[in-house]
Amino acid sequence: MWKKIKNLLPKSNKGSRIIVTTRFQAVANECRRDKGDHIHKVVVLSDNKPKELFMAESGISVDKPKENQEKIPARLWEMCGGLPLAIVTMAGYAACNPDKLVDKWDEVCSTLVPDSGKALGQDGVTRILSHCYNDMPGEIKTCSLYLCIFPKGRKVSRKRLTRRWLAERFVSEKDGLSAEDVAEAYFNHLVRRKIIRAVEHSSNGKVKSYQVHDMVLEYIVSKASEENFVTVVGGHWLMAPPSNKVRRLSLQVSDTKHKKSMESMNLTHVRSLTMFGSLTQLPSNSLKFGIVQVLDLEGCKDFRQHHAEEICKMLLLKHLSLRRTDIDKIPKKIGKLQYLETLDIRETNVTELPNTICLLERVENILGGNKRTRKALKLPEDLKKETMKSLRILSGIEIVEGPGTVADFHHLTDLRKLTIYRLNLEKGSELFGELSSSIEYLGGYSLHTLVIDDESSEFLISLGALSSPPKFLNALELSGKLVELPKWITELDALTKLTLSVTVLTADALHVLSKLNTLFSLTFSLTAAKQDPETIFIIEENKRRSDGQIMVPTGGFENLKLLRFLAPFVPLLSFPKNSLPKLERLELRFSMFEGLYGLENLAELEEVHLRVHDKADETTKSFVEGMATAAREGNKCHRIIVDQYHGRE
């Protein structure tokens, strides 16, 4: 294989370098053929580094010993031979077993590494992984095996994984928690265990996406194969063909060579099918398995309308994801999928749903539209007949004045999330009143997330007059020409994530918002579509009213950790002493920028991220680079990251 790769590399003698990483000495020797090739052996951690890594990953401070630290013997990290993966895995194990006593830890060490004088090899790391896996509760073991559904090295959305768990019935209501909350708890357990690694966080502080270490995933794949839990075809794994029925199939193929191996498998019992790559590599009968309950084709290429027609024959389907495929129309026959609970058609060309979807009494999640472009999904008129009462998430929809438009959601009392990407209603119209009344009504039930992008802004203004605000919201996003805060906003005692149009940004508004003590993130934004002369005038007027700068108030914002300003023009921002006591990250995206003062007053600040439009003037770019240089030379506690963005974001 290396010979084939090497023959494709240009021999231009321009000093390019190719770096190959491997855990195997034989592979390194095979790659090293020329005199100029070098093998660099990565040195294991030494001195106090293993302890520091262990303490950091287990959540125990090295400088401030706790009671639990005294129970954990040094042997626990010393036995790992300086190998980071082994240390991190044992740290996760320790974090999940805080009550284990010293003698029990000694037993664990003796079991895992009986010969303490011998260097820990790959077999030793596998023993540690196996021990930590077997220590997990049974239901979380099951959830962890499901990780091998996704290819090696893939960054996976947390929600994509947990929704799959729910569809597979791996989790259910427990101890008064909803199934969704239990799935969230299991995911967090795997993070704490170091089975999965968070790589991106949402603005509410939760993990947005994760990855699995290659060796951890290799172990999980072997366990899943051993238990016939998941069958992986293609990808990086040489999984033996199953000797019995295939129940969960993950197709990670990029060519046709795997089709023959699939033809020899018993696929009639497949109840979960996940595909990566092109649908041209899918066996012809794959979409005709009658008992499939979970079908995930997210990101697959070459989707055709006949695929949609075949999917509508999968009568037991519970979970259907066609996100980022080429589908542009949902067939009317989707009404036959009476067990469907989740339909994910985000980032597709689907702009409306057929009336037959209202026949789906069990559907809980309808995810459509495109958050970045604000392309939205028109709801079927039959929703007016008070159908689909099980809906919990309705995301990416449009509500525009006209015949057949649905704006009355009073019957959706289980709705937790309502996301309207496009809203344009006439003030005083029947639809205007229905939507306003619905939001007020649902706010007294289980509505936790509300997102509205109002093109006319009349509706946003009217929200301020609600007599009974949605007090249970933990996430609120209001986009449009909002010129004043809703009067009830300080009554939202559970709010952790707030996004508002930059048109409302004034020193007075910040003073009001500073009273929201549960707030984790605050964003002021302006979408490209809203950059008209009236909007710019509002921003300039706000700047004038605030004496040319936005002064963040002292006190308040007791738990705010993320503050963002995403707009073409960001005014002068000033941070006095005792402001934003817990702020960790400040993010700005702009074309024009007037400056920052008082960053040294932000005691917990870790990072300032400045994203400059590539068309910004040289004065702005020079000013930003000067800030970054000054921060580097001044040994600031926080780091400043500068990059560019292109077009509209």
N, C-alpha and C positions, 0 to 999 in steps of 0.2 A: 504494500500500500504506500509506504513512504517513497519507494522508487517512482511510483506513478505520480505522486504529488511533486516530487523534486524535479521530474522532467518537465512539469508545467511551469516551473518558476523561471522568470527571465534571468539570463546570464549577462547582465549589463555592466557588472563591476561598478555599480554606483553606491556601494556601501549599505545596501538594504540588509535587514536582519530578519530572520525567521526564528521565532521562539516556540519550541514544542514543550509542553508540560506533560509529565507522566509520573505514575507511581512505580513504574516497573523499570528496573535497570536494563533488562533485555531490549526494551523499546528504545531507550536512550542509546544503547550501543548500536542498534540498527540504524538509527538516524545519523549517527556520527560516522561519516564515510570519508570526508575530506579533511585535510590538515587544518583548515580554518574552523572546523566544527568543534565546539567545546561542550562538555557536560558540566553543569553546575549543580552540585548537590546542595539542596536547601538544608541549612543547619537548623536543628531542632532548638526549641526554647531552652535557655539555661539560666543560671543564677536565680534571681527572684521572679523572673518573667512567668514561669508556670503558675506560681501562687497568685500573682497579680491578675493573670487571665482568668484563673478559676474564680477568684473573688468577684471580679467584675461581672462574669457571666452568671454567677449564682446569686448576684445581688447583695453580696456581703462586702462591706467596706474593709479595706486593709488597714486603714488608719484608725478606724473606730470599731474595735472588736465588739461583737454582739454575743449574746448568750449562745446562739446557734454556732458561731464560729468556733467557740471553745469545744463544741462537741465533735467538730470535724478534724480528724488527724491529718497532718501534712502528707501522710502516705497516700492520701486520696489523689493528690495531683502529682506526687513524686512518682507513683507507679506508672504514670502515663508516658514516661520517657520523653517528655518535652514535645510530644505530638499535639498540636493545637486541637484537632478534631476530638481526640480522646479526652483532653482536658475539658473542652467545652461540653461534651456529652456528659461527663461525670458531674460537671457543675450544674447542668440541667437536672440530673438525677438528684443531686443534693438539694436543689431548690424545691423539688417536689416531695422531699422527705425531711422536713425540718426537725422532726421529733426523734429521728434515729439517734441512738446513743453511740458513744465511742467504740464499745466492744462490738456492736453490730457493724459499724463501718469497717473495723478490722477484719471481720468475717468476710465482708464484701470484697475487700482488697485481696485477701488470701485466696478467695475463690477465683477472682478474675486474673490475678497475676501471681500464681503460686511460686514462681521463681523470680523473686524481686531483683536479683542481680543480672537478669537477662534483659536485653533491649526489647522493647515492645514492638513487635512486627505487625503486619497486616492482620494476622490471625488474632492477635491480642486486641486490636481495635474492634474486630468483628465480635469478639467475646463481650467487650464492653457494650457495643451496640445491642447485642442480643439480650444482655442482662437488663439494660435500661428499657428495652421494648417489653420484655416479660414483666417488668415491674408496673406497667401501666394497667389501669382498669380495662376490663374486657371491651366495653363499648368504645373506648378511645383507641384501643388497638385496632379495632375494625376501621375506625375513621382514618387511622394512620396508614393502613394498607391501601386505602383509596388514593393515596398520594401518587402512586405509580401509574395512575391513569394518564398523567401529564408527562411530556417528554423531559429528558435530562436537560438541565440548564434553563428550563422555561420559567419565566416570571409569571406567576399565576395569581389571579384576583382572589382575594379572600372570599368575596361574595359568591364567586363562581363555584368555589369548592364547597362552601357551607350550603348553598342551595342544592348542590348535588347530594350531599349527605341527607338533607331533608327529603328529597325525592326518593332516595333509596331506603328511607325509613330507618337510618342508622341512629337517629336521635328522635326523641319525643318529649312531651311535657314532663317535667320533673321538679318536685319540691316547689310547686307554685310558679315555676318559670315556664314561659312559652317554649315551644320547640326551637324557635329562632334564637332565643336567648341561651338555650342549652347548647346549640351548635356553636354559638359565639364563645361560650365557656370552654368547650372542647378544643376549639381552635386556639384559644389563649393558652390552654394547657400544653398543647404541642409546641407553642412558641416558648413557653417557660421550660419545657423539656429539652429545647434545642433540637427537636426533630425537624422543625422548620425555622427558617430565618427570615425575619421581616426585612424587606428591601425598600419598601415605600409606605409612607403613612398618609392617611387622609387628613384634611384640615380639621377633623374632629378628634384627632389623636389616635384613632384606631388604625390597625394595620390595613393597608390598602392592597398590597401584593406581597408575595413571599417566594422564596426559592428553597430547594432542598439540596443539601450537600451531596455531591456525586456518590460518595461512599455510603451515606445514609440511604440514598435512593436505591443504590445497588442492593443493599441489604433488604429493603422493603420489597423490591421486585422479586427477590428470591423467596421471601416469605409468602408473598401473594401467589407466586407460582406453585409453591409447595402446598398451599391450602386451596388451590384452584379458585382463588378469590377474584383475580383479574388475569386475563390473558393479554399480553402485549405482543403485537406483531410489528416488526420493524424497529426503528429507533436505534438506540445504542446497546440494546440488550440481546443476548442470545438465549432467549427463553425457550425451553423445550416445549414442543407441541403438547397440549393437554391430553391426558389419557382418557378423559371423560368429557362430560358436557361443558361447553363454554357458556358462562353466565354473564361475565362482564368483559367486553372486548374493547381494547384501545388500539386503534390502527394508526401507527406512526410511520407510515410508508411514504417513500418518495419515488418509487419506481414500481414496475410490474412484477418483479421477481418474487414477491411475497404472495401473489395471487394463488399460485399452485398450493402453497402450504395451507392457505385458508380453505381451499376447496376440499382438503382432506379432513378438516375439522368438523365436528358436529356443532353447527351454529343454530340449530333449531330452538335451542333453549336460551339464546342470548336475550337478556332483559335490560342490558345497558350497553349502548354503542357510542363510542367517542371516536371522532375522526380528525386527523390533522393532515394538512396538505391539500391535495386535489381530489375531488370526488371522482375523477376519472380512474383513480386507483381502487375504487370501491368495487368489490365483487357485485355482479349484476343483481343478485338476489338479496343483497344485504338490507335493503329497505323494505323487504317483504316479510321480515320476521314478525309473526303475529303477536308475540308476547313482550316486545320491547316496551319498557316503561320510561327509560331515560335515553334521549337522543341528543347528542351535543355535537354540532357541526360548526361551532364558532370559528370564524376565520377561514373556512374551507373555500377553495377556489372552484370555479367551473360548476356552480350551482345552476341548475336548469329548472324550468317550470314543472317538468315531469317528475322531478324529485319531490316537489311540494305535493303533487297529486298522490304520489306513492306514500308519503308520510301520513297523509290523511286516512290511510287504510290501517295505520297502527292504532287500533282501537283501544289499547290499554295504556297508551302514552300518558305519562304524568308530567314529564319535564321535556320541553323542546326549546333548544337554543339554536337559532339561525343567525346569531349576531355576526356582523361583518361578512355576510355572504352576499351573493348577487341577486337574491330573491327580490322581486319588485311587486309581488301580488300574493295575498293569502287566499287560497281557494275557498269557495263557499262550503266545501265538504269538511272544513275544519270543525264544523258543528257536530260531527260524528265522534269527535274525541272527547267523550263524556267524562273521562277521568283526568283530563288535562288540568294541571295546577299552575304551571309556569310556562309562559310564552315570551321568549326573548328575541325581539327582532330589532334591537338597537343597531344603529350605524348600517342600516340597509336602505333600499329604495322603496320600502313599503311606506305609503303615506296615509292609508286608510284601512280599516278593518271591515269585513263583511258583517251583515246583520246576524248571520248564523252563529257568530262567536258568542252571541248573547244566550245561546242554548247551553253553554258550558257552565253548569251550576257550581262546579268544584274549582274553577279557576281562581287563583289567589294573586298571581303576579302577572301583570301585562307591562312589559318593558319595551318602549319604542322610542323613535326619534333619535336625534344626534345632539348630545349636549354641547359639543364644540360649535357646530354650525347652526344649532337651534332648529334644525329640520324637525317637524313635529308630526304626530299621528292623529288623524281625524277619527273620532269615536263613532261607532254605528248608531243610527237613530233609534234602533230598538232598545238601547240602554234606557230610554225614557220609560220603558215598560217595567222598570224596577227589577231588572235581571242582574245576574252576576253578583249576588249579595255577599259572596265569600271573598270578594276582592280585598286584598290587604295593601297591595302596591299598584298604583296606576301612574306610570311614569312616561314622560316625553310626549304629552298630548297637546293638541291645539284646540282652542275654543274661540271661534271667530264668528262674528255676527252673520247670520244667514239661515236659510231653511235647512232643517235636519240637524242643526247644531245642538249638542247635548251640554247642558250646564247645571243640571239638577242632580246632585249626588246624595240627597238626604238618606236614601235607602242603603248606602254603603257604610254602615256603622262600624264595620271592622277595618275600615281603611286606615292604614298607618302612615302611608306616604302618598302625597299628591304632588306631581311635578308637571307644571304647565309651561312648555317651552315657547308657546306662542299664544298670546291673549290679545284680542282686539274687539272690545264690545262698546256699544253706544251707551253712554250714561243715561240711566232711566229706562233702558229697555228691559223686556221681560227676562232675557237671558242674564243681563247684568244683575238683576235682583235675585234670580235663582242661584247664581254662583256665590254671591255674597252671603245669602242665607245658608247655603250648603256649608260653606267654610265655618260660619259661626256655629252651626248645628254640630258638625263633625268635630269641631274643636272641643266639645264636651264629651267626646267618646275617646277614641284611641289614636287620633291624628297626631303623629310625632314629627313628621317632616312636611314642610310646605315650601314649594318653589314656584314662583310666578314671574314670568317675563312679560310685562305689559307694554304693548306697542303704543297705546294711547296714553297710558299712565293715569287715566281717570279712575280705573278700578283700584289701583294702589292707593290713591288719595282717599277713596271711599272706605278702604279697610280701617283707616284710623278712627272711623266712627262706630265700629262694631261695639254693641253694648255688652257682649260677652266674648272676650278674646279667646283664642285657642291656647289655653294656659299650659297644656301638656306638651307643647312643642319643644323638641330638643335641637331642631335644625330649621332655620328660616332663611329663605333667599328671596329678596325683592329687587327685581331689575326693571328699570324704566326711569322716567324723569321724576323720581321721588324727590320732593323738595322739603319735606318735614317727616320726622319719625312718627309712626303710629303712637297715639297717646297711651296705649296700653302696653307698650313694649317692655316697660320695667316690671310688669306683672308676670313675665315669663320666667318663673323661678327655676325651670328645668333646662333652659336654653344653653347649649354648649357651643353651637356653631351658628354664626350670623353673617350673612352676606347682603350688603346693601349697595345701591347705586352710589357712585361717587358724587352725584348731584346733591346728596344729603349731607356731605362732609363739611362740618363746621366745628369750631371749638365748642359751641354750645351742645351740638349733637353728641360729641365725644363725652362731654360732662354727664349727659343723661345716660349714655350707654355704660359708663364706668360703674354704674350701680348694679349692673348684671354680674353678680359675683360668681355665677356658675360658668360664665363664658370661657371657652377654651380657645376659640379662634374667631377673629373679626376680620372681614374682608370688605374693602370698598372697591367696586369694579365698574367698568363701563365697556360694554360690548361694542364692536366696530360699527354695528348698525345704528348705534345711538349717537355717533359723533357728528351731530348736526349743529348749525349755528346757535340754536336755542339752548342746547345742552352746554356748549362752550360758554355761553353767556351766564348760565346758572353757576357754573364752576367759578368763573371770574368774579361774579357777584358774591359768592360765598367767601372767596379769598379776601375781597374788600371788607366784608363784614367782620372778618377775623383778623383785621389789621395786617394783612399780607402774609400771615403764617398760621399754620394749624398747631396750636399749643395743646399737647396732651395733658390732661389734668393730673395733678398729684393725688395720690390715694385712689381707691377704686380699682377696677379691673384686677381683682385679687387673684384670679386663677388664669388670666389670659397668657397663653404661651406662644400664639402665632398671630401676627398682625400683617395684613397684606394690603397694598394699594396697587391696583391693576387698572391703569387708565393712561390715555395718551399724554395727559399733563398731570404731574404730581407737584403740588405746591410745597413750599418750605415747611418742613416738619420739625417740631422742637419738642425735646423730651427733658423736662426739668427733673430735679432730684425727687426721689420717692414716687416716681411714676412707673407704672407697669412693673411691679416688683418681681413677677415670675416670667416675664417675656423671654423666650429662648430663641425665637426666629423672627426676623423682619424681612419681608419680601416686597420688592417694588418692581413693577414692569411699566415702562413708559417710553415716550418719544422725547418729551421735555421734562426737565427735573430741576427744581430750584435749590435742593440741598437738604441736609440733615444736621441738626444740632443736638448735642447732649447725649450721644450714644454711650458715652462713658458713665452716664447716670443709670444705665440699665444693667443692674447688678448680675442678672442671670443670663444675659444675652450671649448666645453661642455663635450665631451666624446671621449675616446680612447678605441677602441675595438680590443683586441688582441686574435686572434683565433690560437691556437697552435695545430699542428698535434699530435695525440695521440702517434705516433712513434718518436716524436722529442726526442733528447738526453736530459739527465738530466740537463746538463749545460744550455741549452736553456730554459727549463721549470723553473729552479731555477732563472735564470736571469729575466724572465717575472714575476714570483711571487714576486721577490724583488722590481720590478718597481711598482707593484700594492700596495704592503705594504707601500712603501715610499710615494706614492700618498695619501693613506688613512691617514697616520700619519702626513703628512705635510699639511693637510687641503687645498689641491689644489682646485682651482675653478672647474677644470674638474674632471670627474670620470673615472676610468680605469676599464673596464670589461674584464675579462679573462675567456675563455672557450676553450674546445677542439673540434676538428672535426675528423672524422674517414674516412678512405679510401680516395677516390678521390672526390673532390668538384670542 
